[in-house]
Amino acid sequence: MAEISVRPVLTKGDTNMFIGFLWSIYKDSPSWVPPLVMDRRKLMDTKKNPFYRHADVEFYIAEHDGQMVGRIAAIVNHNHNKEHGDKVGFFGFFECIDDQSVANALFDKAKAFLVSKGMTAMRGPANPSVNDEYGLLVEGFDLSPTILMTYNPPYYLGLVENYGFKKAKDLYAYLLSQDTVYSDRLERANAIVKRRQGLTIRPLDMKHFLDDVKKVKEVYNKAWAKNWGAVPMTDEELDALAADLKPVIVPGLVLFAEIHGKTIGFALSIPDINMALKHNKKGALLPGLFHLYTKKKEINLVRIIVLGVLPEYQNTGAAGVLFYETAARAKALGYQYGEASWVLEDNEAMNHSAEVMNGTISKRYRIYELSL
C-alpha cells in the first residue's frame, strides 16, 4: 500500500477517530468486547491520568487515501527505566488493518519517537503500562477477553514479528472451575498453613474502604518488586485504580491476608463484567450500565487480577491460601469459574499454585521486544 501518512493525535476529533477505529477492526469479531468509550478517553487523557505524570507519550493515526488504517502509541515510562536501570520504550494501543506496510509505517513512527528520547529498545504492547492492559494475545482467539485484558486478531502476530520483534516473555491466563479446583489434600494444606502461621483471611471492608486501600499500597509495590518488568505504582495511580474499580468490586472477592494483625498480602478479584458489556455494541455509557444491571446474574466468572504476599512471607504458603480462599468465597457467591490472569511464564510459584488447583492455560499473551 503506497502513500501511507502517519500523524499525531492533536485534537478531540483525532482522539475520537483513534478510539472509534476499534469498531472498524472488530465489528465482525464474535469474541471482542466493546470498551466503554468514556474509559478509553480517560485512559488516553494525558492531563488527568496520573500515569502520564511520569511518562512521555505520543499517539499516532495512520491514513491512506483519507481513510484511517491504523493507530499506535509510543511511550517512555520513566519510572520503568528508573526501576530497572535501562532505556526501554514501549509501543501500545496498536490496531491495524491486515497490511504489513501500514504496520511498518506505524512501528517506524513509534521507533523514531523512542529513539529521539534516547531509548535503546522498544517493548510491548503496553496500553499504556504493565499496570494496565498488557500483552498481545497469541492463543485463545475464540474466547472473549476478561475485564482489563487485551484482545486482538490473529494476524497481528505476523505484523509484529515480520517487523522484527522477538518474544521477550509470555503471560498465561489460567481457567479454573469450581468442579475441579478442590481436593482433600488442598483443603488440608490450607488449614495447616493457617494454623502454623497464625494466618487469617478477611474480606474488604467497604465501610473503611480508604483504610484498606492504604493497606494495598503498603503491600503492592513490595510484593511485586522482583517480578520481570514490574513498575511501582504511585499513590495517585493506586487511588485512581481504586476509584475506577470501586463500582464493580464485590467485597467478598477482595481478600487480605493477616498475621497477628499485620497485612502481609492481598488478592484482588472482580466479576468479569465483560460478560455483560459484550452486549453493549457501541460502547456508550448508559446502555453499558443497563447491560451491567440486567445481565448481572449471567456473570459466572471472576478474574483474579492480582495476588501477592510481602517478600518475607512468600515461603509461608500464604499465597496458596489466598488462592484457595478466593475460589471458596467465589463459590459461596455463586461464581462457577475464575481466570487467574496474567501470570508470567517463569513465575514458578504462581504457576504451581494454579496447577495445584487444576487450572488450565486458556489464553496466552506475549510481550515483544525490538532492539533500537
PyMOL commands that set and color helices and strands:
alter all, ss='L'
color gray80, all
select helices_A, chain A and resi 12-26+37-44+50-54+78-84+100-116+156-163+184-197+206-223+235-248+251-253+274-277+285-294+296-298+311-313+318-332+348-356
alter helices_A, ss='H'
color red, helices_A
select strands_A, chain A and resi 4-8+55-64+67-77+88-96+121-124+126-127+133-134+136-139+166-177+199-203+254-259+262-271+301-309+337-344+360-371
alter strands_A, ss='S'
color yellow, strands_A
deselect
rebuild
show_as cartoon
